[in-house]
Amino acid sequence: NYLFTLLMFVVILIEEAFWSVFEALSAFFERFKLVRKLEDFVAARSAATCLALFLIPVLMMLPFKFVGLWLIAHGHALNGLFVFILAKIIGTFLAARLLAITKSKLMTIRWFAYCFKKFTAWKDGVKNYIHATESYKSYRRFRDVVDAKVAEIFKREK
């Protein structure tokens, strides 16, 4: 239970740390006409096609995650962790973007909607548990200070 909580703590921290980056990258790419056309093309596909497209980044990143784990298991912890986290970040960004584009279609697939709702409820429960811990509250205080300093630096640059 402790190991699982620690693992989820790390996953949630990574997700929260990069979510604003994901949003900024999405906004950046949306400025390009080709990207908008591609997203419109994807959004116009059938629910089954949207599901296949949604699974592609998840499946594409899986071998890299295994390589990362293999490196860790063979004594290359930092390299393995880097490969694993990079694959997680890229896969999460692509999957989140595709989910945003295709969610309305995906939710018409009964089993997907059921699993999505169950997973979201479970993840929210874990996230609420983690957010209630002193470790997370300490992290948030630290993160708020860092965010304020970064905002102050960028405000001065203008």
C-alpha positions, 0 to 999 in steps of 0.5 A: 500500500505504501509503495503504491501510494508513493508511485501514485504520488510521483505520477500525480506530481509529474502530471501536475507539473507538466499539465501547464506545459501540455496546455501551452504546447497545445495552444502553440500547435493550435496556431498552425493551420495544418495542425487544426486541419489534422485535428478537424480530420481526426474529430470527424472520424468514427468512434472506433477510429477515434479509439484506435487513434487514441490508443496509438500514443499509448502503445507507441510509448510502451516499448520506451517505458519497457526500455526505461525499466530495463535500464533501471533493472540493469543498473542505469537508474538515471538513464532508465528514469529519464527514458521512462519519464520522457516516454510518459510525458510524450505519451500523456501529452499526445493522449490528452490532446487526442482525448480532448479532440475525440472525447465526445465520440469515445464516450459513445462507446459504452464500455469506454465510457464505463471504464473512463468514468470508473478510472476517473473516479478512482484517480480522483479518489487517489488524487484527493488522498494524495492531496491530503498528505503533508508531503503533498501540502509541502510540495504545493507550498514549494511549488507556489513559491517557485511559480510566483518567482517565475511569474515575477521574473517573466513580468519583469522581462516585459 
